[in-house]
Amino acid sequence: RAGAHELRELELLDVLRSGDLHLPDEQRYAAERLLGADGDDSRARLGLGADADAGQVRAAAAAEAARWRQIAAHPVVMARVRDAAQVVVWTCERLEAEVADAR
């Protein structure tokens, strides 16, 4: 299952980088970062420093998940954007779960 999600992340990252999915620049950069463009470590994906503690990682992951849920739920968002946002939500949830599992 995890492997399937990782494939979806890679596919979405490719689509974002190709310019095939139109998102505002800030959202595109954030999605790319969350999908691992700046590194696979949870802190890098969340834009946190290497010294961020588990609580900060968990809070950042929850905040990003909430943000992308709002994007996915917007009434006029295109289906492709909604699907992409859902992939990012699952990524954030996975990052949050990894921190909880590490405790």
Secondary structure as GFF3:
##gff-version 3
##sequence-region A 1 103
A	DSSP	alpha_helix	2	18	.	.	.	ID=ss1
A	DSSP	alpha_helix	25	34	.	.	.	ID=ss2
A	DSSP	alpha_helix	42	45	.	.	.	ID=ss3
A	DSSP	alpha_helix	54	73	.	.	.	ID=ss4
A	DSSP	alpha_helix	79	102	.	.	.	ID=ss5
###
